[in-house]
Amino acid sequence: MVGGLAYVADNNSGLRVIDVSNPAVPVALGAFNTTGNANSVDVVGGLAYVAASSRGLRVIDVSNLPVSSQPSGVTPCS
């Protein structure tokens, strides 16, 4: 959690970002395919560092949600 946002390493579903500032009404802000199972995540300074199983470390710019730039090899998913 950073502020009111939950950054979830969701295994096969990659990284999910959820606004939980109102716990009664969580809002999905973004989902990012990490091309490997997302095992853990840490967010520092607008970047999410995702451990993606055999695919290694993925770095995702989450500073401008719900729109975010995607580094090479990381694409948005629905």
N, C-alpha and C positions, 0 to 999 in steps of 0.2 A: 504494500500500500504506500502510495505517495499522495499526500493530500487526501482528496476524496476519490482517488482512482485506484482500482485494484488491477494489478498486472498479473495475469494468470498464465503460467506455463501449462498448457492444456494438452500435453502429450502429442497425439497424432494431429490435433487441431492447431498446433502452433501456439503463438502468443495471442491472448485475448486481453483487451483493455475494457474495463467496465467502470462507469461512473457510479459509485456507491455513496455519494454524498447524501443521498436520501435512501437509506437502506430499504425502505418500503417500496421504492420504485427504482431498482437498478437499471441503468441504461448502457447497452453495449455501444462502445465508441469505435472499436476497431478490432480486426482480427488479421493476423499476419502469418502466412505459411512460412515455416522455418525450414522446410524440406528435410527435416529430421525430427524425431520426437523431442518436443520441448520439455526438458526435465526441470529446469529452474530458471529464474529470471531475477535480475537486479537492475534497478533504474538509477542512473546517476546523470544529472545535468541534462535531462531531455533525451537521453539515449537508453534504450533497453538492451541489456546484455543477456542473451538467451543461450543457455547450454542446450545444444540441439543434437544430442546423442552422437552418433558416428559422423555427423556433419560438422561437428565442432562448435565454435562460438559464432553466433550471429549477432550483429549490432543493428538495431532498428531505431530510426529517429522517431520518437514519440512526442516531440516538442510541439507539434501543431495538429493535435487530434481534433476532429475525426480525420482530417486529411494529413497524411504523413509521407515523407519521401522514403523510398525503398532503396537500400543499398543493393548492389549487384547480388543476384541469387536469392533475394527475398522479395516475394510478390504478395500483394494483398489477396486475401481469400474471403469468401462470403460466408 
